[in-house]
Structures are given as structure tokens and as C-alpha cells.
Amino acid sequence: TRVFVDGVYVYEGVPTAGQVLDWHGAESVTIRVGNASAISVSMNGQDFGNLGALGEVVERTYTR
């Protein structure tokens, strides 16, 4: 998992099951994952669910 906030690299790692990670961006947050089914996303109280399928590599950018 890699995360960029407002274009700046801020995180790379493997989150543990149940771990909650929180990022705040003024313009954007970009998340790139190697197993999209393992990561769920919520933004501003809205749950977007899992990012994709088992083993799928996904990159998503969330903006205001």
C-alpha cells in the first residue's frame, strides 16, 4: 500500500487486519494497493467499500 497526500508520498507498508489508517489532504489523497479486496475506504463519512478484487492492483485518487 502506498499513499500520496496532495502529491507528497506519506506512507508505504502493509496494514494489519482491522488497522485503521487516516489521511487528510487539502486537495487529494491517492492510494495504490496490491490486493484491492483487502482495503476498504471511507471519506467524509461515506463508505466506498473494498477497492476491488482479490489480488487486483488498484490506484485511486480521492479529491474534494
CHARMM internal coordinates of N, CA and C (Angstrom, degrees):
IC EDIT
DIST 1 N 1 CA 1.4464
DIST 1 CA 1 C 1.5189
ANGL 1 N 1 CA 1 C 108.60
DIST 1 C 2 N 1.3214
ANGL 1 CA 1 C 2 N 116.49
DIHE 1 N 1 CA 1 C 2 N 129.60
DIST 2 N 2 CA 1.4655
ANGL 1 C 2 N 2 CA 122.62
DIHE 1 CA 1 C 2 N 2 CA 175.10
DIST 2 CA 2 C 1.5174
ANGL 2 N 2 CA 2 C 108.16
DIHE 1 C 2 N 2 CA 2 C -125.72
DIST 2 C 3 N 1.3234
ANGL 2 CA 2 C 3 N 115.33
DIHE 2 N 2 CA 2 C 3 N 141.77
DIST 3 N 3 CA 1.4644
ANGL 2 C 3 N 3 CA 120.07
DIHE 2 CA 2 C 3 N 3 CA -179.24
DIST 3 CA 3 C 1.5215
ANGL 3 N 3 CA 3 C 109.28
DIHE 2 C 3 N 3 CA 3 C -132.27
DIST 3 C 4 N 1.3319
ANGL 3 CA 3 C 4 N 114.71
DIHE 3 N 3 CA 3 C 4 N 135.29
DIST 4 N 4 CA 1.4547
ANGL 3 C 4 N 4 CA 123.02
DIHE 3 CA 3 C 4 N 4 CA 174.10
DIST 4 CA 4 C 1.5236
ANGL 4 N 4 CA 4 C 107.50
DIHE 3 C 4 N 4 CA 4 C -121.26
DIST 4 C 5 N 1.3081
ANGL 4 CA 4 C 5 N 116.86
DIHE 4 N 4 CA 4 C 5 N 131.20
DIST 5 N 5 CA 1.4621
ANGL 4 C 5 N 5 CA 121.87
DIHE 4 CA 4 C 5 N 5 CA 176.83
DIST 5 CA 5 C 1.5198
ANGL 5 N 5 CA 5 C 107.63
DIHE 4 C 5 N 5 CA 5 C -115.11
DIST 5 C 6 N 1.3196
ANGL 5 CA 5 C 6 N 115.55
DIHE 5 N 5 CA 5 C 6 N 121.34
DIST 6 N 6 CA 1.4674
ANGL 5 C 6 N 6 CA 121.64
DIHE 5 CA 5 C 6 N 6 CA -177.59
DIST 6 CA 6 C 1.5238
ANGL 6 N 6 CA 6 C 111.19
DIHE 5 C 6 N 6 CA 6 C 51.71
DIST 6 C 7 N 1.3474
ANGL 6 CA 6 C 7 N 115.42
DIHE 6 N 6 CA 6 C 7 N 39.02
DIST 7 N 7 CA 1.4560
ANGL 6 C 7 N 7 CA 121.43
DIHE 6 CA 6 C 7 N 7 CA 177.15
DIST 7 CA 7 C 1.5109
ANGL 7 N 7 CA 7 C 115.30
DIHE 6 C 7 N 7 CA 7 C 82.37
DIST 7 C 8 N 1.3229
ANGL 7 CA 7 C 8 N 118.37
DIHE 7 N 7 CA 7 C 8 N 0.21
DIST 8 N 8 CA 1.4646
ANGL 7 C 8 N 8 CA 122.35
DIHE 7 CA 7 C 8 N 8 CA -178.04
DIST 8 CA 8 C 1.5228
ANGL 8 N 8 CA 8 C 108.88
DIHE 7 C 8 N 8 CA 8 C -107.25
DIST 8 C 9 N 1.3378
ANGL 8 CA 8 C 9 N 115.83
DIHE 8 N 8 CA 8 C 9 N 129.80
DIST 9 N 9 CA 1.4585
ANGL 8 C 9 N 9 CA 122.48
DIHE 8 CA 8 C 9 N 9 CA 178.29
DIST 9 CA 9 C 1.5270
ANGL 9 N 9 CA 9 C 109.44
DIHE 8 C 9 N 9 CA 9 C -65.29
DIST 9 C 10 N 1.3451
ANGL 9 CA 9 C 10 N 117.56
DIHE 9 N 9 CA 9 C 10 N 124.20
DIST 10 N 10 CA 1.4663
ANGL 9 C 10 N 10 CA 120.18
DIHE 9 CA 9 C 10 N 10 CA -176.43
DIST 10 CA 10 C 1.5234
ANGL 10 N 10 CA 10 C 114.20
DIHE 9 C 10 N 10 CA 10 C -125.70
DIST 10 C 11 N 1.3442
ANGL 10 CA 10 C 11 N 118.34
DIHE 10 N 10 CA 10 C 11 N -17.16
DIST 11 N 11 CA 1.4635
ANGL 10 C 11 N 11 CA 118.80
DIHE 10 CA 10 C 11 N 11 CA -175.71
DIST 11 CA 11 C 1.5149
ANGL 11 N 11 CA 11 C 110.47
DIHE 10 C 11 N 11 CA 11 C -157.48
DIST 11 C 12 N 1.3381
ANGL 11 CA 11 C 12 N 115.13
DIHE 11 N 11 CA 11 C 12 N 140.64
DIST 12 N 12 CA 1.4589
ANGL 11 C 12 N 12 CA 121.80
DIHE 11 CA 11 C 12 N 12 CA 167.45
DIST 12 CA 12 C 1.5158
ANGL 12 N 12 CA 12 C 106.75
DIHE 11 C 12 N 12 CA 12 C -146.62
DIST 12 C 13 N 1.3246
ANGL 12 CA 12 C 13 N 116.13
DIHE 12 N 12 CA 12 C 13 N 128.62
DIST 13 N 13 CA 1.4437
ANGL 12 C 13 N 13 CA 119.42
DIHE 12 CA 12 C 13 N 13 CA 179.80
DIST 13 CA 13 C 1.5087
ANGL 13 N 13 CA 13 C 111.64
DIHE 12 C 13 N 13 CA 13 C 173.34
DIST 13 C 14 N 1.3364
ANGL 13 CA 13 C 14 N 114.69
DIHE 13 N 13 CA 13 C 14 N -174.77
DIST 14 N 14 CA 1.4495
ANGL 13 C 14 N 14 CA 122.00
DIHE 13 CA 13 C 14 N 14 CA 178.39
DIST 14 CA 14 C 1.5244
ANGL 14 N 14 CA 14 C 107.31
DIHE 13 C 14 N 14 CA 14 C -117.03
DIST 14 C 15 N 1.3185
ANGL 14 CA 14 C 15 N 117.62
DIHE 14 N 14 CA 14 C 15 N 104.12
DIST 15 N 15 CA 1.4655
ANGL 14 C 15 N 15 CA 119.81
DIHE 14 CA 14 C 15 N 15 CA 179.21
DIST 15 CA 15 C 1.5288
ANGL 15 N 15 CA 15 C 110.46
DIHE 14 C 15 N 15 CA 15 C -63.97
DIST 15 C 16 N 1.3155
ANGL 15 CA 15 C 16 N 116.56
DIHE 15 N 15 CA 15 C 16 N 146.86
DIST 16 N 16 CA 1.4579
ANGL 15 C 16 N 16 CA 121.02
DIHE 15 CA 15 C 16 N 16 CA 176.90
DIST 16 CA 16 C 1.5258
ANGL 16 N 16 CA 16 C 109.34
DIHE 15 C 16 N 16 CA 16 C -84.41
DIST 16 C 17 N 1.3129
ANGL 16 CA 16 C 17 N 116.29
DIHE 16 N 16 CA 16 C 17 N 159.10
DIST 17 N 17 CA 1.4686
ANGL 16 C 17 N 17 CA 121.47
DIHE 16 CA 16 C 17 N 17 CA 179.70
DIST 17 CA 17 C 1.5226
ANGL 17 N 17 CA 17 C 110.13
DIHE 16 C 17 N 17 CA 17 C -55.81
DIST 17 C 18 N 1.3126
ANGL 17 CA 17 C 18 N 116.38
DIHE 17 N 17 CA 17 C 18 N 128.86
DIST 18 N 18 CA 1.4572
ANGL 17 C 18 N 18 CA 122.14
DIHE 17 CA 17 C 18 N 18 CA 178.92
DIST 18 CA 18 C 1.5126
ANGL 18 N 18 CA 18 C 115.43
DIHE 17 C 18 N 18 CA 18 C 83.38
DIST 18 C 19 N 1.3274
ANGL 18 CA 18 C 19 N 116.94
DIHE 18 N 18 CA 18 C 19 N -6.98
DIST 19 N 19 CA 1.4661
ANGL 18 C 19 N 19 CA 120.36
DIHE 18 CA 18 C 19 N 19 CA 179.99
DIST 19 CA 19 C 1.5217
ANGL 19 N 19 CA 19 C 110.26
DIHE 18 C 19 N 19 CA 19 C -69.05
DIST 19 C 20 N 1.3165
ANGL 19 CA 19 C 20 N 116.10
DIHE 19 N 19 CA 19 C 20 N 136.60
DIST 20 N 20 CA 1.4620
ANGL 19 C 20 N 20 CA 121.85
DIHE 19 CA 19 C 20 N 20 CA 176.84
DIST 20 CA 20 C 1.5189
ANGL 20 N 20 CA 20 C 108.35
DIHE 19 C 20 N 20 CA 20 C -108.53
DIST 20 C 21 N 1.3292
ANGL 20 CA 20 C 21 N 116.04
DIHE 20 N 20 CA 20 C 21 N 123.55
DIST 21 N 21 CA 1.4593
ANGL 20 C 21 N 21 CA 121.91
DIHE 20 CA 20 C 21 N 21 CA 177.27
DIST 21 CA 21 C 1.5228
ANGL 21 N 21 CA 21 C 107.04
DIHE 20 C 21 N 21 CA 21 C -114.47
DIST 21 C 22 N 1.3256
ANGL 21 CA 21 C 22 N 116.67
DIHE 21 N 21 CA 21 C 22 N 143.16
DIST 22 N 22 CA 1.4546
ANGL 21 C 22 N 22 CA 121.62
DIHE 21 CA 21 C 22 N 22 CA -171.24
DIST 22 CA 22 C 1.5188
ANGL 22 N 22 CA 22 C 109.55
DIHE 21 C 22 N 22 CA 22 C -132.40
DIST 22 C 23 N 1.3392
ANGL 22 CA 22 C 23 N 116.99
DIHE 22 N 22 CA 22 C 23 N 126.55
DIST 23 N 23 CA 1.4576
ANGL 22 C 23 N 23 CA 121.38
DIHE 22 CA 22 C 23 N 23 CA 176.44
DIST 23 CA 23 C 1.5147
ANGL 23 N 23 CA 23 C 109.53
DIHE 22 C 23 N 23 CA 23 C -130.52
DIST 23 C 24 N 1.3084
ANGL 23 CA 23 C 24 N 116.14
DIHE 23 N 23 CA 23 C 24 N 147.12
DIST 24 N 24 CA 1.4617
ANGL 23 C 24 N 24 CA 122.42
DIHE 23 CA 23 C 24 N 24 CA 179.01
DIST 24 CA 24 C 1.5237
ANGL 24 N 24 CA 24 C 108.10
DIHE 23 C 24 N 24 CA 24 C -128.30
DIST 24 C 25 N 1.3205
ANGL 24 CA 24 C 25 N 117.17
DIHE 24 N 24 CA 24 C 25 N 126.60
DIST 25 N 25 CA 1.4457
ANGL 24 C 25 N 25 CA 121.49
DIHE 24 CA 24 C 25 N 25 CA 178.09
DIST 25 CA 25 C 1.5159
ANGL 25 N 25 CA 25 C 110.80
DIHE 24 C 25 N 25 CA 25 C -123.60
DIST 25 C 26 N 1.3121
ANGL 25 CA 25 C 26 N 116.01
DIHE 25 N 25 CA 25 C 26 N 148.67
DIST 26 N 26 CA 1.4643
ANGL 25 C 26 N 26 CA 120.75
DIHE 25 CA 25 C 26 N 26 CA 175.62
DIST 26 CA 26 C 1.5258
ANGL 26 N 26 CA 26 C 110.39
DIHE 25 C 26 N 26 CA 26 C -75.34
DIST 26 C 27 N 1.3457
ANGL 26 CA 26 C 27 N 116.63
DIHE 26 N 26 CA 26 C 27 N -33.47
DIST 27 N 27 CA 1.4647
ANGL 26 C 27 N 27 CA 121.31
DIHE 26 CA 26 C 27 N 27 CA -177.35
DIST 27 CA 27 C 1.5257
ANGL 27 N 27 CA 27 C 113.26
DIHE 26 C 27 N 27 CA 27 C -120.33
DIST 27 C 28 N 1.3471
ANGL 27 CA 27 C 28 N 117.75
DIHE 27 N 27 CA 27 C 28 N -44.63
DIST 28 N 28 CA 1.4640
ANGL 27 C 28 N 28 CA 118.84
DIHE 27 CA 27 C 28 N 28 CA -175.15
DIST 28 CA 28 C 1.5257
ANGL 28 N 28 CA 28 C 111.76
DIHE 27 C 28 N 28 CA 28 C -159.26
DIST 28 C 29 N 1.3367
ANGL 28 CA 28 C 29 N 113.85
DIHE 28 N 28 CA 28 C 29 N 156.23
DIST 29 N 29 CA 1.4590
ANGL 28 C 29 N 29 CA 122.64
DIHE 28 CA 28 C 29 N 29 CA 170.37
DIST 29 CA 29 C 1.5228
ANGL 29 N 29 CA 29 C 105.93
DIHE 28 C 29 N 29 CA 29 C -131.50
DIST 29 C 30 N 1.3382
ANGL 29 CA 29 C 30 N 116.61
DIHE 29 N 29 CA 29 C 30 N 124.68
DIST 30 N 30 CA 1.4583
ANGL 29 C 30 N 30 CA 122.55
DIHE 29 CA 29 C 30 N 30 CA 179.20
DIST 30 CA 30 C 1.5173
ANGL 30 N 30 CA 30 C 108.64
DIHE 29 C 30 N 30 CA 30 C -113.00
DIST 30 C 31 N 1.3280
ANGL 30 CA 30 C 31 N 116.11
DIHE 30 N 30 CA 30 C 31 N 129.98
DIST 31 N 31 CA 1.4543
ANGL 30 C 31 N 31 CA 122.52
DIHE 30 CA 30 C 31 N 31 CA -179.34
DIST 31 CA 31 C 1.5214
ANGL 31 N 31 CA 31 C 108.05
DIHE 30 C 31 N 31 CA 31 C -121.62
DIST 31 C 32 N 1.3412
ANGL 31 CA 31 C 32 N 116.24
DIHE 31 N 31 CA 31 C 32 N 129.62
DIST 32 N 32 CA 1.4682
ANGL 31 C 32 N 32 CA 121.86
DIHE 31 CA 31 C 32 N 32 CA 175.31
DIST 32 CA 32 C 1.5198
ANGL 32 N 32 CA 32 C 107.18
DIHE 31 C 32 N 32 CA 32 C -121.83
DIST 32 C 33 N 1.3366
ANGL 32 CA 32 C 33 N 116.11
DIHE 32 N 32 CA 32 C 33 N 124.63
DIST 33 N 33 CA 1.4618
ANGL 32 C 33 N 33 CA 120.85
DIHE 32 CA 32 C 33 N 33 CA -176.91
DIST 33 CA 33 C 1.5231
ANGL 33 N 33 CA 33 C 110.88
DIHE 32 C 33 N 33 CA 33 C -128.33
DIST 33 C 34 N 1.3299
ANGL 33 CA 33 C 34 N 116.00
DIHE 33 N 33 CA 33 C 34 N 151.77
DIST 34 N 34 CA 1.4594
ANGL 33 C 34 N 34 CA 121.68
DIHE 33 CA 33 C 34 N 34 CA 179.81
DIST 34 CA 34 C 1.5167
ANGL 34 N 34 CA 34 C 113.51
DIHE 33 C 34 N 34 CA 34 C -95.90
DIST 34 C 35 N 1.3175
ANGL 34 CA 34 C 35 N 117.52
DIHE 34 N 34 CA 34 C 35 N -11.74
DIST 35 N 35 CA 1.4608
ANGL 34 C 35 N 35 CA 121.66
DIHE 34 CA 34 C 35 N 35 CA 176.03
DIST 35 CA 35 C 1.5227
ANGL 35 N 35 CA 35 C 107.73
DIHE 34 C 35 N 35 CA 35 C -140.75
DIST 35 C 36 N 1.3014
ANGL 35 CA 35 C 36 N 115.39
DIHE 35 N 35 CA 35 C 36 N 86.04
DIST 36 N 36 CA 1.4654
ANGL 35 C 36 N 36 CA 121.92
DIHE 35 CA 35 C 36 N 36 CA -170.38
DIST 36 CA 36 C 1.5239
ANGL 36 N 36 CA 36 C 113.79
DIHE 35 C 36 N 36 CA 36 C -60.61
DIST 36 C 37 N 1.3243
ANGL 36 CA 36 C 37 N 117.95
DIHE 36 N 36 CA 36 C 37 N -25.29
DIST 37 N 37 CA 1.4628
ANGL 36 C 37 N 37 CA 119.63
DIHE 36 CA 36 C 37 N 37 CA -179.11
DIST 37 CA 37 C 1.5308
ANGL 37 N 37 CA 37 C 111.99
DIHE 36 C 37 N 37 CA 37 C -72.47
DIST 37 C 38 N 1.3153
ANGL 37 CA 37 C 38 N 117.31
DIHE 37 N 37 CA 37 C 38 N -17.42
DIST 38 N 38 CA 1.4688
ANGL 37 C 38 N 38 CA 121.69
DIHE 37 CA 37 C 38 N 38 CA -176.62
DIST 38 CA 38 C 1.5255
ANGL 38 N 38 CA 38 C 113.09
DIHE 37 C 38 N 38 CA 38 C -87.73
DIST 38 C 39 N 1.3274
ANGL 38 CA 38 C 39 N 117.49
DIHE 38 N 38 CA 38 C 39 N -8.96
DIST 39 N 39 CA 1.4599
ANGL 38 C 39 N 39 CA 121.43
DIHE 38 CA 38 C 39 N 39 CA -174.34
DIST 39 CA 39 C 1.5242
ANGL 39 N 39 CA 39 C 109.99
DIHE 38 C 39 N 39 CA 39 C -119.81
DIST 39 C 40 N 1.3170
ANGL 39 CA 39 C 40 N 116.16
DIHE 39 N 39 CA 39 C 40 N 128.75
DIST 40 N 40 CA 1.4602
ANGL 39 C 40 N 40 CA 119.92
DIHE 39 CA 39 C 40 N 40 CA 172.60
DIST 40 CA 40 C 1.5264
ANGL 40 N 40 CA 40 C 108.24
DIHE 39 C 40 N 40 CA 40 C -116.40
DIST 40 C 41 N 1.3197
ANGL 40 CA 40 C 41 N 115.36
DIHE 40 N 40 CA 40 C 41 N 150.56
DIST 41 N 41 CA 1.4551
ANGL 40 C 41 N 41 CA 121.38
DIHE 40 CA 40 C 41 N 41 CA -173.59
DIST 41 CA 41 C 1.5209
ANGL 41 N 41 CA 41 C 110.16
DIHE 40 C 41 N 41 CA 41 C -126.24
DIST 41 C 42 N 1.3228
ANGL 41 CA 41 C 42 N 115.11
DIHE 41 N 41 CA 41 C 42 N 138.59
DIST 42 N 42 CA 1.4644
ANGL 41 C 42 N 42 CA 120.24
DIHE 41 CA 41 C 42 N 42 CA 168.02
DIST 42 CA 42 C 1.5172
ANGL 42 N 42 CA 42 C 107.68
DIHE 41 C 42 N 42 CA 42 C -132.45
DIST 42 C 43 N 1.3238
ANGL 42 CA 42 C 43 N 115.34
DIHE 42 N 42 CA 42 C 43 N 146.83
DIST 43 N 43 CA 1.4566
ANGL 42 C 43 N 43 CA 120.83
DIHE 42 CA 42 C 43 N 43 CA -178.47
DIST 43 CA 43 C 1.5214
ANGL 43 N 43 CA 43 C 108.25
DIHE 42 C 43 N 43 CA 43 C -141.22
DIST 43 C 44 N 1.3164
ANGL 43 CA 43 C 44 N 115.30
DIHE 43 N 43 CA 43 C 44 N 127.59
DIST 44 N 44 CA 1.4638
ANGL 43 C 44 N 44 CA 121.16
DIHE 43 CA 43 C 44 N 44 CA 179.24
DIST 44 CA 44 C 1.5281
ANGL 44 N 44 CA 44 C 111.94
DIHE 43 C 44 N 44 CA 44 C 51.28
DIST 44 C 45 N 1.3355
ANGL 44 CA 44 C 45 N 115.88
DIHE 44 N 44 CA 44 C 45 N 40.70
DIST 45 N 45 CA 1.4534
ANGL 44 C 45 N 45 CA 121.02
DIHE 44 CA 44 C 45 N 45 CA 177.51
DIST 45 CA 45 C 1.5152
ANGL 45 N 45 CA 45 C 115.59
DIHE 44 C 45 N 45 CA 45 C 82.42
DIST 45 C 46 N 1.3303
ANGL 45 CA 45 C 46 N 117.86
DIHE 45 N 45 CA 45 C 46 N -3.13
DIST 46 N 46 CA 1.4578
ANGL 45 C 46 N 46 CA 121.53
DIHE 45 CA 45 C 46 N 46 CA 179.51
DIST 46 CA 46 C 1.5258
ANGL 46 N 46 CA 46 C 109.11
DIHE 45 C 46 N 46 CA 46 C -99.76
DIST 46 C 47 N 1.3371
ANGL 46 CA 46 C 47 N 116.66
DIHE 46 N 46 CA 46 C 47 N 124.82
DIST 47 N 47 CA 1.4574
ANGL 46 C 47 N 47 CA 122.46
DIHE 46 CA 46 C 47 N 47 CA -179.84
DIST 47 CA 47 C 1.5261
ANGL 47 N 47 CA 47 C 109.78
DIHE 46 C 47 N 47 CA 47 C -86.61
DIST 47 C 48 N 1.3341
ANGL 47 CA 47 C 48 N 116.51
DIHE 47 N 47 CA 47 C 48 N 121.82
DIST 48 N 48 CA 1.4619
ANGL 47 C 48 N 48 CA 121.74
DIHE 47 CA 47 C 48 N 48 CA 179.03
DIST 48 CA 48 C 1.5233
ANGL 48 N 48 CA 48 C 111.94
DIHE 47 C 48 N 48 CA 48 C -96.58
DIST 48 C 49 N 1.3401
ANGL 48 CA 48 C 49 N 117.29
DIHE 48 N 48 CA 48 C 49 N -5.42
DIST 49 N 49 CA 1.4622
ANGL 48 C 49 N 49 CA 121.17
DIHE 48 CA 48 C 49 N 49 CA 179.84
DIST 49 CA 49 C 1.5161
ANGL 49 N 49 CA 49 C 112.35
DIHE 48 C 49 N 49 CA 49 C 73.58
DIST 49 C 50 N 1.3440
ANGL 49 CA 49 C 50 N 115.33
DIHE 49 N 49 CA 49 C 50 N -162.78
DIST 50 N 50 CA 1.4661
ANGL 49 C 50 N 50 CA 120.61
DIHE 49 CA 49 C 50 N 50 CA -179.96
DIST 50 CA 50 C 1.5234
ANGL 50 N 50 CA 50 C 110.49
DIHE 49 C 50 N 50 CA 50 C -68.47
DIST 50 C 51 N 1.3258
ANGL 50 CA 50 C 51 N 114.67
DIHE 50 N 50 CA 50 C 51 N 151.11
DIST 51 N 51 CA 1.4641
ANGL 50 C 51 N 51 CA 119.83
DIHE 50 CA 50 C 51 N 51 CA -177.04
DIST 51 CA 51 C 1.5216
ANGL 51 N 51 CA 51 C 113.56
DIHE 50 C 51 N 51 CA 51 C -75.86
DIST 51 C 52 N 1.3333
ANGL 51 CA 51 C 52 N 117.96
DIHE 51 N 51 CA 51 C 52 N -19.74
DIST 52 N 52 CA 1.4607
ANGL 51 C 52 N 52 CA 119.36
DIHE 51 CA 51 C 52 N 52 CA -178.81
DIST 52 CA 52 C 1.5134
ANGL 52 N 52 CA 52 C 111.86
DIHE 51 C 52 N 52 CA 52 C 172.81
DIST 52 C 53 N 1.3371
ANGL 52 CA 52 C 53 N 115.62
DIHE 52 N 52 CA 52 C 53 N -153.81
DIST 53 N 53 CA 1.4578
ANGL 52 C 53 N 53 CA 123.20
DIHE 52 CA 52 C 53 N 53 CA -173.77
DIST 53 CA 53 C 1.5242
ANGL 53 N 53 CA 53 C 112.20
DIHE 52 C 53 N 53 CA 53 C -88.50
DIST 53 C 54 N 1.3272
ANGL 53 CA 53 C 54 N 115.60
DIHE 53 N 53 CA 53 C 54 N 165.44
DIST 54 N 54 CA 1.4540
ANGL 53 C 54 N 54 CA 123.54
DIHE 53 CA 53 C 54 N 54 CA 177.79
DIST 54 CA 54 C 1.5302
ANGL 54 N 54 CA 54 C 110.23
DIHE 53 C 54 N 54 CA 54 C -56.48
DIST 54 C 55 N 1.3178
ANGL 54 CA 54 C 55 N 116.77
DIHE 54 N 54 CA 54 C 55 N 124.39
DIST 55 N 55 CA 1.4556
ANGL 54 C 55 N 55 CA 122.22
DIHE 54 CA 54 C 55 N 55 CA 178.23
DIST 55 CA 55 C 1.5187
ANGL 55 N 55 CA 55 C 115.47
DIHE 54 C 55 N 55 CA 55 C 77.82
DIST 55 C 56 N 1.3147
ANGL 55 CA 55 C 56 N 118.18
DIHE 55 N 55 CA 55 C 56 N -3.64
DIST 56 N 56 CA 1.4710
ANGL 55 C 56 N 56 CA 121.71
DIHE 55 CA 55 C 56 N 56 CA -178.68
DIST 56 CA 56 C 1.5239
ANGL 56 N 56 CA 56 C 110.70
DIHE 55 C 56 N 56 CA 56 C -75.00
DIST 56 C 57 N 1.3313
ANGL 56 CA 56 C 57 N 116.01
DIHE 56 N 56 CA 56 C 57 N 133.97
DIST 57 N 57 CA 1.4575
ANGL 56 C 57 N 57 CA 122.04
DIHE 56 CA 56 C 57 N 57 CA 174.72
DIST 57 CA 57 C 1.5219
ANGL 57 N 57 CA 57 C 107.55
DIHE 56 C 57 N 57 CA 57 C -88.58
DIST 57 C 58 N 1.3319
ANGL 57 CA 57 C 58 N 115.70
DIHE 57 N 57 CA 57 C 58 N 124.75
DIST 58 N 58 CA 1.4659
ANGL 57 C 58 N 58 CA 120.75
DIHE 57 CA 57 C 58 N 58 CA -175.68
DIST 58 CA 58 C 1.5320
ANGL 58 N 58 CA 58 C 109.66
DIHE 57 C 58 N 58 CA 58 C -135.06
DIST 58 C 59 N 1.3166
ANGL 58 CA 58 C 59 N 114.80
DIHE 58 N 58 CA 58 C 59 N 139.29
DIST 59 N 59 CA 1.4628
ANGL 58 C 59 N 59 CA 120.80
DIHE 58 CA 58 C 59 N 59 CA 171.46
DIST 59 CA 59 C 1.5175
ANGL 59 N 59 CA 59 C 108.10
DIHE 58 C 59 N 59 CA 59 C -124.52
DIST 59 C 60 N 1.3243
ANGL 59 CA 59 C 60 N 116.38
DIHE 59 N 59 CA 59 C 60 N 125.21
DIST 60 N 60 CA 1.4602
ANGL 59 C 60 N 60 CA 121.37
DIHE 59 CA 59 C 60 N 60 CA -179.57
DIST 60 CA 60 C 1.5144
ANGL 60 N 60 CA 60 C 109.18
DIHE 59 C 60 N 60 CA 60 C -129.27
DIST 60 C 61 N 1.3075
ANGL 60 CA 60 C 61 N 115.55
DIHE 60 N 60 CA 60 C 61 N 142.04
DIST 61 N 61 CA 1.4590
ANGL 60 C 61 N 61 CA 121.86
DIHE 60 CA 60 C 61 N 61 CA 174.95
DIST 61 CA 61 C 1.5114
ANGL 61 N 61 CA 61 C 108.37
DIHE 60 C 61 N 61 CA 61 C -116.79
DIST 61 C 62 N 1.3227
ANGL 61 CA 61 C 62 N 114.55
DIHE 61 N 61 CA 61 C 62 N 129.25
DIST 62 N 62 CA 1.4677
ANGL 61 C 62 N 62 CA 121.92
DIHE 61 CA 61 C 62 N 62 CA 178.61
DIST 62 CA 62 C 1.5239
ANGL 62 N 62 CA 62 C 107.97
DIHE 61 C 62 N 62 CA 62 C -110.40
DIST 62 C 63 N 1.3133
ANGL 62 CA 62 C 63 N 115.80
DIHE 62 N 62 CA 62 C 63 N 129.98
DIST 63 N 63 CA 1.4627
ANGL 62 C 63 N 63 CA 120.82
DIHE 62 CA 62 C 63 N 63 CA -178.47
DIST 63 CA 63 C 1.5206
ANGL 63 N 63 CA 63 C 109.56
DIHE 62 C 63 N 63 CA 63 C -124.67
DIST 63 C 64 N 1.3149
ANGL 63 CA 63 C 64 N 114.83
DIHE 63 N 63 CA 63 C 64 N 169.14
DIST 64 N 64 CA 1.4591
ANGL 63 C 64 N 64 CA 119.65
DIHE 63 CA 63 C 64 N 64 CA 178.24
DIST 64 CA 64 C 1.4661
ANGL 64 N 64 CA 64 C 108.50
DIHE 63 C 64 N 64 CA 64 C -66.81
END
COOR INIT
IC SEED 1 N 1 CA 1 C
IC BUILD
